[in-house]
Amino acid sequence: MAGLFNGNIILIAITAIVQTVAPVVFEDGYAYAVEGQRVRLPCSQPTRPKYVNTRVSGAWTWRASGGGAEEQIISFLSSTRGSAGKLPMTRRVRVSGEVHWGDYTLDIQSLEKRDEGRFTCSFKVGNENAFKQINVHVLQAATNASSLVFEGEVVYVSCKTPAGSVSWAGPGGATFAGETLIRRAEPRYSGRWTCNVTHRGGNVSAVRTLKVVGFVKPPPGPLYVGLGSSLTLPCRLNELPKSSDTELGWFRDGERRLVANSTGKW
């Protein structure tokens, strides 16, 4: 287990909570959205058909942001019922538009970071074509922290975006500018860290929550006791971390004297 234990060490347990706090922002061919969010990618014919069309042909395809082959998400072959491709995202994707009226809007549930890439809509009904390409960027507030981090260790929170200006709002009203914020862990960093990305078309935000588990501070100054008298040395956690890897101990001049596990047994 990383870190040393003494009366001045603060344990920091970090849990990730990413949530939607703003709608999708469409700008310059990009859709900026938050991990875990529902996203609807619009695509339709230039003009609404005069009559219901039951012979729809076309597809939504996807290409990863890092490159690679164009892969099928869902396709239609002279029908209003689509056939799903083999991509993992197909379990969370459907065409929610009225395809028989020329609306091929793609609905993505619980957006994931790996969904990032270029989505292409290409349909043809009679003499009408519908074509659109949208690059989806998934905003994610990331950290290098594991489940337990100790005071003094380097912790960063990061929010990468290809466009827009990035700022962070931290606990206690603290604000910072820039995609990546690097700090040595301190108890005051406990709380919600919100990454705000500002675009011309609106704002998108994601949240990372840090939870601090620390020692209750003992009274200041040395403790004086008479020779042969009993002595109680205070050492209390405000919350015991729920981890089988947690080990608590007493040390004297760097030598381990007494050890307890996460259940509190010595």
C-alpha positions as a Markdown table, in Angstrom:
| # | Residue | x | y | z |
|---|---|---|---|---|
| 1 | Met | 0.0 | 0.0 | 0.0 |
| 2 | Ala | 1.3 | 3.4 | -0.9 |
| 3 | Gly | 2.2 | 6.1 | 1.6 |
| 4 | Leu | 3.4 | 6.3 | 5.2 |
| 5 | Phe | 1.2 | 6.5 | 8.3 |
| 6 | Asn | 1.7 | 9.0 | 11.1 |
| 7 | Gly | -0.4 | 11.5 | 13.0 |
| 8 | Asn | -0.1 | 14.1 | 10.2 |
| 9 | Ile | -1.2 | 11.9 | 7.2 |
| 10 | Ile | -4.6 | 12.6 | 5.7 |
| 11 | Leu | -6.2 | 9.8 | 3.7 |
| 12 | Ile | -8.0 | 11.0 | 0.6 |
| 13 | Ala | -10.6 | 8.6 | -0.9 |
| 14 | Ile | -11.5 | 9.7 | -4.4 |
| 15 | Thr | -14.7 | 8.6 | -6.1 |
| 16 | Ala | -15.8 | 9.5 | -9.6 |
| 17 | Ile | -19.2 | 11.0 | -10.3 |
| 18 | Val | -19.7 | 12.3 | -13.8 |
| 19 | Gln | -23.0 | 13.8 | -14.6 |
| 20 | Thr | -24.7 | 16.0 | -17.1 |
| 21 | Val | -25.0 | 19.6 | -16.2 |
| 22 | Ala | -25.5 | 21.2 | -19.6 |
| 23 | Pro | -27.1 | 20.3 | -23.0 |
| 24 | Val | -25.2 | 19.2 | -26.1 |
| 25 | Val | -23.6 | 22.1 | -27.9 |
| 26 | Phe | -23.4 | 21.9 | -31.8 |
| 27 | Glu | -20.8 | 24.1 | -33.4 |
| 28 | Asp | -18.8 | 24.0 | -36.7 |
| 29 | Gly | -19.7 | 20.4 | -37.4 |
| 30 | Tyr | -19.0 | 19.2 | -33.8 |
| 31 | Ala | -21.3 | 18.0 | -31.1 |
| 32 | Tyr | -19.9 | 18.6 | -27.6 |
| 33 | Ala | -21.5 | 16.4 | -25.0 |
| 34 | Val | -20.9 | 14.9 | -21.6 |
| 35 | Glu | -20.1 | 11.3 | -20.8 |
| 36 | Gly | -23.2 | 9.5 | -19.6 |
| 37 | Gln | -25.5 | 11.9 | -21.4 |
| 38 | Arg | -28.3 | 11.2 | -23.9 |
| 39 | Val | -27.4 | 12.7 | -27.3 |
| 40 | Arg | -29.6 | 13.2 | -30.4 |
| 41 | Leu | -27.8 | 13.7 | -33.7 |
| 42 | Pro | -30.2 | 15.4 | -36.2 |
| 43 | Cys | -30.4 | 14.4 | -39.9 |
| 44 | Ser | -33.3 | 14.8 | -42.3 |
| 45 | Gln | -34.3 | 15.4 | -45.9 |
| 46 | Pro | -34.2 | 19.0 | -47.1 |
| 47 | Thr | -38.0 | 18.9 | -47.7 |
| 48 | Arg | -40.6 | 16.8 | -45.9 |
| 49 | Pro | -42.1 | 14.2 | -48.2 |
| 50 | Lys | -45.7 | 14.7 | -49.4 |
| 51 | Tyr | -46.5 | 11.0 | -48.8 |
| 52 | Val | -45.4 | 8.3 | -46.4 |
| 53 | Asn | -42.4 | 6.4 | -47.7 |
| 54 | Thr | -42.0 | 2.8 | -46.7 |
| 55 | Arg | -39.0 | 2.1 | -48.8 |
| 56 | Val | -36.2 | 3.9 | -47.0 |
| 57 | Ser | -32.5 | 3.1 | -47.9 |
| 58 | Gly | -29.5 | 4.5 | -46.1 |
| 59 | Ala | -27.4 | 4.2 | -43.0 |
| 60 | Trp | -25.7 | 5.8 | -40.1 |
| 61 | Thr | -21.9 | 5.0 | -39.9 |
| 62 | Trp | -19.2 | 5.8 | -37.5 |
| 63 | Arg | -15.4 | 6.3 | -37.7 |
| 64 | Ala | -13.3 | 6.5 | -34.5 |
| 65 | Ser | -11.7 | 9.9 | -33.8 |
| 66 | Gly | -8.2 | 8.4 | -34.1 |
| 67 | Gly | -9.0 | 7.1 | -37.6 |
| 68 | Gly | -9.7 | 3.6 | -38.9 |
| 69 | Ala | -12.5 | 2.1 | -41.1 |
| 70 | Glu | -16.0 | 3.4 | -41.4 |
| 71 | Glu | -18.3 | 1.1 | -39.5 |
| 72 | Gln | -22.0 | 0.6 | -39.7 |
| 73 | Ile | -24.2 | 1.6 | -36.8 |
| 74 | Ile | -27.6 | 1.0 | -38.3 |
| 75 | Ser | -28.8 | 0.6 | -41.9 |
| 76 | Phe | -32.1 | 0.5 | -43.9 |
| 77 | Leu | -32.6 | -1.4 | -47.1 |
| 78 | Ser | -35.9 | -0.4 | -48.8 |
| 79 | Ser | -37.6 | -0.6 | -45.4 |
| 80 | Thr | -38.6 | 1.5 | -42.4 |
| 81 | Arg | -37.0 | -1.1 | -40.0 |
| 82 | Gly | -33.3 | -0.7 | -39.4 |
| 83 | Ser | -30.7 | -3.4 | -39.1 |
| 84 | Ala | -28.1 | -2.8 | -36.3 |
| 85 | Gly | -24.4 | -3.2 | -37.0 |
| 86 | Lys | -21.8 | -4.9 | -34.8 |
| 87 | Leu | -20.4 | -1.9 | -32.9 |
| 88 | Pro | -20.7 | -2.1 | -29.1 |
| 89 | Met | -22.7 | 1.2 | -29.1 |
| 90 | Thr | -25.6 | -0.3 | -31.2 |
| 91 | Arg | -27.1 | -1.6 | -27.9 |
| 92 | Arg | -27.6 | 2.1 | -26.9 |
| 93 | Val | -28.5 | 3.5 | -30.3 |
| 94 | Arg | -31.7 | 3.9 | -32.3 |
| 95 | Val | -33.1 | 6.1 | -35.1 |
| 96 | Ser | -35.8 | 8.0 | -33.2 |
| 97 | Gly | -36.9 | 10.1 | -36.1 |
| 98 | Glu | -39.9 | 9.3 | -38.3 |
| 99 | Val | -38.0 | 7.7 | -41.1 |
| 100 | His | -41.1 | 7.4 | -43.3 |
| 101 | Trp | -41.3 | 11.2 | -43.2 |
| 102 | Gly | -37.6 | 11.7 | -44.0 |
| 103 | Asp | -36.3 | 12.2 | -40.4 |
| 104 | Tyr | -33.3 | 10.0 | -39.5 |
| 105 | Thr | -32.3 | 11.5 | -36.2 |
| 106 | Leu | -30.0 | 9.2 | -34.3 |
| 107 | Asp | -30.6 | 8.8 | -30.5 |
| 108 | Ile | -27.6 | 7.7 | -28.4 |
| 109 | Gln | -28.2 | 6.7 | -24.8 |
| 110 | Ser | -25.6 | 6.9 | -22.0 |
| 111 | Leu | -22.8 | 8.4 | -24.2 |
| 112 | Glu | -19.4 | 6.8 | -23.6 |
| 113 | Lys | -15.9 | 8.2 | -24.1 |
| 114 | Arg | -15.2 | 5.4 | -26.7 |
| 115 | Asp | -18.2 | 6.7 | -28.8 |
| 116 | Glu | -16.1 | 9.7 | -29.8 |
| 117 | Gly | -15.7 | 10.0 | -33.5 |
| 118 | Arg | -17.3 | 11.1 | -36.8 |
| 119 | Phe | -21.0 | 10.1 | -37.3 |
| 120 | Thr | -22.2 | 10.0 | -40.9 |
| 121 | Cys | -25.9 | 10.0 | -41.9 |
| 122 | Ser | -26.5 | 9.1 | -45.6 |
| 123 | Phe | -30.0 | 8.3 | -46.9 |
| 124 | Lys | -31.8 | 8.4 | -50.2 |
| 125 | Val | -35.6 | 8.3 | -50.8 |
| 126 | Gly | -36.7 | 8.9 | -54.4 |
| 127 | Asn | -34.9 | 12.0 | -55.6 |
| 128 | Glu | -34.2 | 13.3 | -52.1 |
| 129 | Asn | -30.9 | 12.8 | -50.3 |
| 130 | Ala | -30.1 | 13.3 | -46.7 |
| 131 | Phe | -26.4 | 13.6 | -45.8 |
| 132 | Lys | -24.7 | 14.9 | -42.7 |
| 133 | Gln | -21.5 | 14.4 | -40.8 |
| 134 | Ile | -21.1 | 15.3 | -37.1 |
| 135 | Asn | -17.9 | 14.9 | -35.1 |
| 136 | Val | -18.9 | 14.0 | -31.5 |
| 137 | His | -16.5 | 15.0 | -28.7 |
| 138 | Val | -17.2 | 13.4 | -25.3 |
| 139 | Leu | -16.3 | 15.7 | -22.4 |
| 140 | Gln | -14.9 | 13.8 | -19.4 |
| 141 | Ala | -13.5 | 15.0 | -16.2 |
| 142 | Ala | -10.6 | 12.6 | -15.6 |
| 143 | Thr | -8.1 | 12.1 | -12.8 |
| 144 | Asn | -5.0 | 10.0 | -12.1 |
| 145 | Ala | -6.2 | 9.2 | -8.6 |
| 146 | Ser | -6.8 | 5.7 | -7.5 |
| 147 | Ser | -9.3 | 4.8 | -4.7 |
| 148 | Leu | -7.0 | 6.0 | -2.0 |
| 149 | Val | -4.6 | 8.9 | -2.2 |
| 150 | Phe | -2.5 | 10.4 | 0.5 |
| 151 | Glu | -1.8 | 14.0 | 1.4 |
| 152 | Gly | 1.2 | 15.2 | -0.5 |
| 153 | Glu | 0.9 | 12.9 | -3.5 |
| 154 | Val | 0.4 | 14.6 | -6.9 |
| 155 | Val | -3.2 | 14.5 | -8.1 |
| 156 | Tyr | -4.5 | 16.0 | -11.3 |
| 157 | Val | -7.9 | 16.6 | -12.8 |
| 158 | Ser | -8.1 | 17.0 | -16.5 |
| 159 | Cys | -10.7 | 18.0 | -19.1 |
| 160 | Lys | -9.6 | 17.8 | -22.7 |
| 161 | Thr | -11.5 | 19.5 | -25.5 |
| 162 | Pro | -10.5 | 20.3 | -29.2 |
| 163 | Ala | -12.2 | 23.7 | -28.9 |
| 164 | Gly | -13.6 | 26.2 | -26.4 |
| 165 | Ser | -12.1 | 27.7 | -23.3 |
| 166 | Val | -11.8 | 25.5 | -20.2 |
| 167 | Ser | -12.1 | 26.6 | -16.5 |
| 168 | Trp | -12.5 | 24.7 | -13.3 |
| 169 | Ala | -14.7 | 25.5 | -10.2 |
| 170 | Gly | -13.5 | 23.8 | -7.1 |
| 171 | Pro | -14.7 | 23.5 | -3.5 |
| 172 | Gly | -15.1 | 26.7 | -1.5 |
| 173 | Gly | -15.7 | 28.8 | -4.6 |
| 174 | Ala | -12.1 | 28.4 | -5.9 |
| 175 | Thr | -11.7 | 28.9 | -9.7 |
| 176 | Phe | -8.9 | 27.9 | -12.0 |
| 177 | Ala | -8.2 | 28.2 | -15.8 |
| 178 | Gly | -6.8 | 25.6 | -18.1 |
| 179 | Glu | -7.5 | 22.0 | -19.2 |
| 180 | Thr | -5.4 | 20.3 | -16.6 |
| 181 | Leu | -5.1 | 21.2 | -12.9 |
| 182 | Ile | -2.2 | 19.6 | -11.0 |
| 183 | Arg | -1.9 | 19.8 | -7.2 |
| 184 | Arg | -0.5 | 18.0 | -4.3 |
| 185 | Ala | -3.4 | 16.4 | -2.4 |
| 186 | Glu | -4.8 | 18.5 | 0.5 |
| 187 | Pro | -7.9 | 18.0 | 2.6 |
| 188 | Arg | -9.4 | 21.3 | 1.3 |
| 189 | Tyr | -9.7 | 19.7 | -2.2 |
| 190 | Ser | -12.6 | 17.6 | -0.9 |
| 191 | Gly | -15.8 | 18.2 | -2.8 |
| 192 | Arg | -17.1 | 18.8 | -6.4 |
| 193 | Trp | -14.7 | 19.8 | -9.2 |
| 194 | Thr | -16.6 | 21.2 | -12.2 |
| 195 | Cys | -15.0 | 21.5 | -15.6 |
| 196 | Asn | -16.7 | 24.2 | -17.6 |
| 197 | Val | -16.1 | 24.4 | -21.4 |
| 198 | Thr | -17.3 | 27.6 | -23.1 |
| 199 | His | -18.2 | 27.5 | -26.8 |
| 200 | Arg | -19.8 | 30.2 | -29.0 |
| 201 | Gly | -23.0 | 28.0 | -29.1 |
| 202 | Gly | -23.2 | 27.4 | -25.3 |
| 203 | Asn | -21.5 | 25.7 | -22.4 |
| 204 | Val | -20.8 | 22.1 | -21.5 |
| 205 | Ser | -19.8 | 20.9 | -18.0 |
| 206 | Ala | -18.7 | 17.7 | -16.3 |
| 207 | Val | -18.1 | 17.0 | -12.6 |
| 208 | Arg | -15.5 | 15.0 | -10.7 |
| 209 | Thr | -16.1 | 14.5 | -6.9 |
| 210 | Leu | -13.2 | 14.1 | -4.4 |
| 211 | Lys | -14.0 | 12.7 | -1.0 |
| 212 | Val | -11.5 | 13.3 | 1.8 |
| 213 | Val | -11.1 | 10.8 | 4.6 |
| 214 | Gly | -8.8 | 12.3 | 7.2 |
| 215 | Phe | -7.5 | 12.1 | 10.8 |
| 216 | Val | -9.1 | 14.2 | 13.4 |
| 217 | Lys | -6.4 | 16.6 | 14.4 |
| 218 | Pro | -5.0 | 16.1 | 18.0 |
| 219 | Pro | -4.6 | 19.1 | 20.4 |
| 220 | Pro | -1.6 | 21.3 | 19.4 |
| 221 | Gly | 1.7 | 21.1 | 21.3 |
| 222 | Pro | 3.5 | 18.3 | 23.1 |
| 223 | Leu | 1.9 | 16.0 | 25.7 |
| 224 | Tyr | 3.5 | 15.9 | 29.1 |
| 225 | Val | 3.1 | 13.0 | 31.4 |
| 226 | Gly | 4.7 | 11.8 | 34.6 |
| 227 | Leu | 7.0 | 8.7 | 34.6 |
| 228 | Gly | 4.9 | 5.6 | 35.1 |
| 229 | Ser | 1.6 | 7.3 | 34.4 |
| 230 | Ser | -1.0 | 6.1 | 31.8 |
| 231 | Leu | -1.1 | 8.0 | 28.5 |
| 232 | Thr | -3.7 | 8.1 | 25.7 |
| 233 | Leu | -2.4 | 9.2 | 22.3 |
| 234 | Pro | -5.3 | 10.5 | 20.2 |
| 235 | Cys | -5.6 | 9.1 | 16.6 |
| 236 | Arg | -9.0 | 9.1 | 15.1 |
| 237 | Leu | -10.3 | 9.0 | 11.5 |
| 238 | Asn | -13.4 | 11.0 | 10.7 |
| 239 | Glu | -14.4 | 8.0 | 8.5 |
| 240 | Leu | -12.8 | 4.5 | 8.1 |
| 241 | Pro | -12.1 | 3.8 | 4.5 |
| 242 | Lys | -13.9 | 0.8 | 3.2 |
| 243 | Ser | -11.0 | -1.0 | 1.6 |
| 244 | Ser | -9.4 | -4.3 | 2.3 |
| 245 | Asp | -6.1 | -2.7 | 1.3 |
| 246 | Thr | -6.2 | -0.1 | 4.1 |
| 247 | Glu | -3.8 | -0.6 | 7.0 |
| 248 | Leu | -3.5 | 1.7 | 10.0 |
| 249 | Gly | -0.5 | 1.7 | 12.3 |
| 250 | Trp | 1.4 | 3.3 | 15.1 |
| 251 | Phe | 5.1 | 4.1 | 14.5 |
| 252 | Arg | 7.8 | 5.2 | 16.9 |
| 253 | Asp | 11.0 | 6.7 | 15.4 |
| 254 | Gly | 10.0 | 5.1 | 12.0 |
| 255 | Glu | 9.6 | 1.6 | 13.5 |
| 256 | Arg | 6.2 | 0.0 | 13.3 |
| 257 | Arg | 4.7 | -0.8 | 16.8 |
| 258 | Leu | 1.1 | -1.6 | 16.2 |
| 259 | Val | -1.0 | -2.3 | 13.1 |
| 260 | Ala | -4.7 | -2.6 | 12.3 |
| 261 | Asn | -6.6 | -3.5 | 9.1 |
| 262 | Ser | -9.6 | -1.8 | 7.6 |
| 263 | Thr | -12.0 | -3.6 | 10.0 |
| 264 | Gly | -10.2 | -1.9 | 13.0 |
| 265 | Lys | -8.7 | -5.1 | 14.3 |
| 266 | Trp | -5.2 | -4.7 | 15.7 |
